[in-house]
Amino acid sequence: MSTSISHGYLPAGQYIINHDIMHCTAEGVSGNDLYSGRALGLSEPDDYIQLHPVLKPMWKDIALHYQRIGLSHSENVIWDVSLDQMAAYEGYRPSVFYFGPEESKAWNDPAWLETVEFINSKNNFIALAMRLGIDVPETICFASVEAISELDIISFNMPCYLKAAISVSGVGIYRCANREELRDAMNNFEAGVPVQLQEEVKTDVFLNVQYRVIDDRLVRLAVSEQILDGCAHQGNRFPSGYEPWEAIDTMALWLKERGMKGIFAFDLAVVETPDGVRFHAIECNPRFNGASYPTVIAQKLDIPQWSAMTFETQHLKLSDLDISDLEFDMKTGEGLVIVNWGTLLKGKLVLLLAGSPEYQEALVEELRYRL
């Protein structure tokens, strides 16, 4: 593959960081306005970071936690997540969760926006993957559900998924065990909404394959395995037993050459066949994702084995958590790191668990007892 692809952690330069997700999230989900805090761990001292003002009372506690475990971060906090702040800091580049229309109003970059909006469509993703020779599940794309004929329904293998070409947080994605369920699912879409039919991939192993654009370099960031509870995504585990960079490098490079910036990722399904392992590309997330934050933290702290998961807790203050003796220790390479701390106000935390798989399991049991 092209020598313009690098591998491993690289310093990212000076940024103004705004990872508020309210411009690109499903409506009505409680606590989504608190997600800006999870970007703190991937920031550097020279950066500026915008945080929701409601998080300010927890600042001292999260800063002390990061100080104790040796995680560098920005202390240049702007307690305001409005996007108009981004152009006010000359010489600082933007780091946003998702570069969409609202973000482009604050930072003019037409190529970045056009590339994000193009590949954010699952139908465009499938068409591009097929053009580039990338392995994908059997998929038929439609301009709307009205274009799905009875012949399409009868001939397509079941079970399958009916997906909106553009969806947020899994909204607009329906598993159809049979043709009756498919016909019912079609009624959930308004006229003119692009959709796709996709075969159900027979596997329990799904990978998150992340890249990062730094200056003019495309960097292979990390491959982690998704932790699933049924079909629900619970977190990520690193390292994976697979590193299928060659399966998707061509699309990553295509995106970078057309203006993609920041971190972006692909979902790949691992399928065992009589002829060997196949990696089915499912979709591209042209943005930071839940795995991005623990990934960068782990690379900054040189953690070789980790998992990151969401935990529910009865505590609503960081100072009330009884976990200081479980914190990450640079000498042992084991312990926990608080990743998404803002959601504690809603009784949830995302924690990175560093150490061997056995140590991680022990940490999980201890945390369930203490939280």
N, C-alpha and C positions, 0 to 999 in steps of 0.2 A: 504494500500500500504506500501511498505518497509519504515522502519524508517530512512533509509539513505537519504530520501528526506526531505529537509528543506524548509521553506517558509519565504519570505521576504528579505530585503536588508542585505547583509553581506559585510564587507570590503573585497576587493579582493587581497590584498597583493601588492608586488612591481612588476611592469611590465615595459617592454619597449614596447611602443604602436606604431604600424604602421598600420593605417587603410586606407592606399592607396588602391584603388579598381582596379587599372589598369591591374592587372593580371587576373581578373575574371569579366570583364565587357564587354558589347556589344561594338563592334568596331564602331567608328565614332560618338559617342554621345558626343556633345560638353559640356565641363565642368566637365566630370568625373574625370579628373586629379586634381580637387580641393576639393574632398570629404574628404581628410585626416583630415581637420580641425574639422569635426563634432565630432571626438573622444575626443576633448579637454574637453568637459563638463563631460565626464564619467571618466576622469583621476583623480588621486590623487596627492597631493604634492610630494610624494616620488617617483612617476613614472618618467620615461623618455618618451617623445613623439616625434615622427618623423612627421614633417609637410613639405608640399611642400614649397620651398623657395619663390614662387611667393606670398604666403600669408603673408610674413614677414611684409610688410607695414601696415597690419591691426592688428598686434599683440597687440599693445598698446591699441587700442580701444576695442578689445574683452576682454582683460584682465581687463580693467577698468569696463566693463559691468558686468563681472562675480564677480568682487570685490564688486560692488554696490549691487548686489542681494544676496551676501553671498554664492556663489557657489565655493567650493574649486576646484583646478585643478593644474596640473603640470606646473611648470615654467622652467622645464629642457627640453628645446626644442632643437632638432636636426633638422636643416633646410636641410634635405636630406631624401628622402623616399626610398632610396635603401635598399634592404633587407639584404645586407651584414653587415649593422650596428647592426643587432639584436643579433649577437653572440659576440659583442664586449663589452657587459656590464655584467660582471660576477655577478651572483646572481639574475639577473632580468629575469623573465619569459616573453615569448612573448605573446602579445595580437595583433592579426591580424584580419582583417575583414573576411578573408576566408583562411583556412589552406589548400592550394593546393600544387601542385608539386613545384612551385617556392619557396613558403614559407618553404617547407620541406628541400630544399637545404640549407637554412640559419639556420634552426633549426630542427635537426633530431628527428622525432617522428613518426615512421612507423605506430603505432597503430592509432594515431590521423588521419593521412593522409588516411589510409585504410578505417576508419570508415566514414570520410567525403565523400570520393569518392564513397563508396558503397551507402550511403543513399541519395547522391545528384542525383542519378538516380531515376526518378519517378517510373520506373518499379520495381526496387528493393524495393522502399518504399511500393508499393502496395503489393508485394509478402510478405514482412515482416509483414505488417499490417494484412493481412489475416491470417498469421501464428500465430500472437499474439492475434487474435480475436478482432481486432480494426475495428470499423465501417468505411467503405469506400463506395464511390459511385460505381455503376456498372462500371467496368473497365476491358478491355481486353488488355493485353500487347503483343507486337509483336517485333520480332528481326529487322524488317524493314517493310516499306510499301508494299514491294513485297509479304509479308506473309499475308496481308489482302485479304481475298477472297471475291468474289462477294456475297457469302452467308453471310459473316460477315457484309458487307455493308447493305444488305437487311434486316437482322434480328436485327441489332442494333437500339435501340430507338433514334429517333431524337427529338429535336436538340441534338447535342453532341459536344465534343471537340476532335480534333486530336492534340496530343501533342508530341513533341520530348521528349524522356525520360530524356535528359539533355538539359536544356534551360537556357538562361540568360536574365533577364529583360523582360520576356514574349515573347522573340523571339522564333519562332518555335511552337507557340500555335495558333490554328485556331478554331474559332467557326463555326460549320457547321449546318445551319438551316435545311438542307435536304440532301438527298443522292447525289445529283448532286454537291453540294458544298463540300461534303466530297471527292468525286472523284477528284474534282479540287484541293483540299488542298493536296491530296496525291502526286500530281505532284511537290509540293514544296520541297520534301525531296529527298536527294540523296540515292542511293542504300546503304544498310547496316547500316542506321541510325535507332536505336531502337526508337519505338514510342508506344503510347497507345491511345486507344479509350476510352473516358470516358463520361458517361451520364452528361447532364447539370443538376446541382443541382438547384431546384426551391426554391430560397431564396434570400433575400436581405441582410442577416446578415452573415458576415464572420469574424472569430476571428483570432487574432494572439496570439498564446500561447507560451510564452518564458520560457526557462530554462537557468540556468547558472551552470557550474561546477566550484566550488571553492575548491581547494585542492582535497580532495576525497569525497566532498559532492555534491549531486545534489540538486539544489535550484530551487523551483518554483518561477520564477521571476515576471511575470505579465501576465494577459489576457487583451488584449485591442481589441476594435472593429475597423475594418477597415472602413475608410471613403471613400466611392466610388462615382464616377461620372460615372454612367453607369457601365462598366466593369473596368474603369481606377481607380487605387488606388491613392487617394489624400492625405491620412494621416491616423492617428489613434486616437481613443478616449478611455479614461480611466476614471472611471471603465466601464467594460462591464456589461450587465445584466446577464451574464453567467460566471461561473468559472468551466469548465468541465475538471478539472485536471485528474479525474479518467478515462476519455475517452482516454487519450494518455500517462499517466504516465508510462505504461509498456514499450512503445517504448523509451521514454526518458531515462529510467533506463537502457534498453538494450544498447543504444548508449553510455551512460556514462561508463558502465562496459567494453565496448570495446575500450575505449580510447578517446571519445569525450571530448573536452575541450572548455572553453570560453562560449559564449552565442550561443544558437541555438533555433529555433522556428518551430512551426507547424501552417499550415493554416487549420482551421476547419470551415465547413459550418454548420449553425444552421438551422435545418429543422423541422418544425412543422408537426406532424402526428397525426392521430386520437388516437394513443397509447401514445402520449407524444412527447417530444422534442428528436430529434436524432442529434448527432454531427458527421458529415461525415468528416473524415480526408482526406485532399486533397494532401498535400505534406509536406516534411520537408525542411526547409532552414538550412543547417548545418553550420551556420555562423551568424554573426551579421546581422541585417536587419534594415530597416528604422525606425522601432518602437523601436529598442534597445536604441538608443541615448536619446530620450526624456524620455524613461522609467527609465533609470538609473539616469538621471538628476532629474526627479520628485521624485524618492526615496531618493536621497541625500538631496533634499530640503523639504522632507516630504509634498509633494503636493498630496492631495487625489483625486482631479478631474482635468483633463487636456485634451487637444487635441493638436495634432501636425500636421501642414500642411505646404505645400509649397506655398509661396507667390511670385508673380512677382513684381519687383520694377524698377523704372527708375534710382535709385541711384546705384552707383558703389563703394561707400566708406561707411564704417560704420559710419564715422564721419559726413556724410551728412544725416543720418537717423534722423528724428524728432520723436523719440519714447521714449526718456528718461523718460517722465512722465508716460509712460505705462509699465515700467519695473516691474518685479516681486517684491513684497514687502513681506518680511517674516512676518510682523505683520498682514497683511490682508490675506495672502495666495493667493493673486490675482496678475495678471499681466503677462507679456510675458518674455520669455527667448529665446535668440538667440541660436539655436542648430547648424545648418549647415550654417556657416558664409562665408566659402571660396567661395561658389557658387555666392556670391554677385557680384563677378567679371563678372558673366554672367547674372546679373540682377535677381537672385533668392535667396530666403532665406527660410530656414525651421525654423519655430517659434513654441515654446511650449506656449500654452495659458492656464494659470492656473486660476481656479475659477469655479463657478457654470456654467452650460450650458448657462444660460441667459447672464452671464457676458462674457463668451467666444464669444457668438454671437455678443455682443456689441463691443468687441475687434476686431472681424473680420471686421465689418463695418467701424470702425475707421481706421484700418490699410489699408483698400482698398482706403480710402480717402487720407491717408498720404503717402503711398508708391508709 
